Amino acid sequence: MDLTGVLKNSRHHAYCIEGRADKTRAELVPIIKEKWLMAVQGDPDFLDRTFAVMGVAEARQIKEFQEKKAFGAARAILIEADSITIQAQHALLKMFEEPVEHTRFFIIGPCVKSFIPTLDSRLFRIRSAEERDLDREAGEFISASLAGRLKIAKDIADGIKSERRPKTDAVKFLQDVEFLLYQKGVISETARGSLEGIQRCLDYVRDQSASVKMLLEYAALIAG
């Protein structure tokens, strides 16, 4: 991902960056430091927050931070989250509709797959090559036979077990499958059952003790 090239001349104030959070962060933070002349570490104009689930209370804290008088010429807010509640998304939406001058927002992590449309429309979305590969993987999964779906599930689970892939890939993959099921149109009882099953997998897969292999195999069985 060439974030430097994308952000060099961009005038947007809110960015949603799809891709592995650790890699995105490693590339993004030095850009924030150089482009907006921030020390980043210990800089009072830089807010860096990581959440498993970001709720409305956390959104209010971010709002309070951006409303305070800046010490320098610019301010940056980096949010990394697995998920953001609907109430928190509405709170962020209000911030983005009336942005404080010279403040930039960056949102990274699995949460970027499940924004409400009104919030998504306010964000400049950047996608990594890895993220496009996950989209392709989910598309192949939906159209494959049961045997094909089980193979894809096994490949992902094996990659995570061997640490060749991060566990967040399972979250992103299931979010992509969920999105594609919505696109297909949830009409029949069977289709609605598939979607509800994928949503249950998403609820469980974020748990540290969850078996990624079992959840992906279950998704393969119900997604047909």
LINFENMO-V156783 format. One record per residue. BURIAL is + if it has 9 or more other ideal C-beta (glycine too) atoms within 8 Angstrom, else -. Layout:
BEGIN
burial:BURIAL
burial:BURIAL
END
This chain:
BEGIN
burial:+
burial:-
burial:+
burial:-
burial:-
burial:-
burial:+
burial:-
burial:-
burial:-
burial:-
burial:-
burial:-
burial:+
burial:+
burial:+
burial:+
burial:+
burial:+
burial:+
burial:+
burial:-
burial:+
burial:+
burial:+
burial:-
burial:+
burial:+
burial:+
burial:-
burial:+
burial:+
burial:+
burial:-
burial:-
burial:+
burial:-
burial:+
burial:-
burial:+
burial:-
burial:-
burial:+
burial:-
burial:+
burial:+
burial:+
burial:-
burial:+
burial:-
burial:+
burial:-
burial:+
burial:+
burial:+
burial:+
burial:-
burial:+
burial:+
burial:+
burial:-
burial:+
burial:+
burial:-
burial:+
burial:+
burial:-
burial:-
burial:-
burial:+
burial:-
burial:+
burial:-
burial:+
burial:+
burial:+
burial:+
burial:+
burial:+
burial:+
burial:+
burial:+
burial:+
burial:+
burial:+
burial:-
burial:+
burial:+
burial:+
burial:+
burial:+
burial:+
burial:+
burial:+
burial:+
burial:+
burial:-
burial:-
burial:+
burial:-
burial:-
burial:-
burial:+
burial:+
burial:+
burial:+
burial:+
burial:+
burial:+
burial:+
burial:+
burial:+
burial:+
burial:-
burial:+
burial:+
burial:-
burial:-
burial:+
burial:+
burial:-
burial:+
burial:+
burial:-
burial:+
burial:+
burial:-
burial:+
burial:-
burial:+
burial:+
burial:+
burial:-
burial:+
burial:+
burial:-
burial:+
burial:+
burial:+
burial:+
burial:+
burial:+
burial:-
burial:+
burial:-
burial:+
burial:-
burial:+
burial:+
burial:+
burial:+
burial:+
burial:+
burial:+
burial:-
burial:+
burial:+
burial:-
burial:+
burial:+
burial:-
burial:-
burial:-
burial:-
burial:-
burial:-
burial:+
burial:+
burial:+
burial:+
burial:+
burial:+
burial:+
burial:+
burial:+
burial:+
burial:+
burial:+
burial:+
burial:+
burial:+
burial:+
burial:-
burial:-
burial:-
burial:+
burial:-
burial:-
burial:-
burial:-
burial:+
burial:+
burial:+
burial:+
burial:+
burial:-
burial:+
burial:+
burial:+
burial:-
burial:+
burial:+
burial:-
burial:+
burial:+
burial:+
burial:-
burial:-
burial:-
burial:+
burial:-
burial:+
burial:+
burial:-
burial:+
burial:+
burial:+
burial:+
burial:+
burial:+
burial:+
burial:+
burial:+
burial:-
END
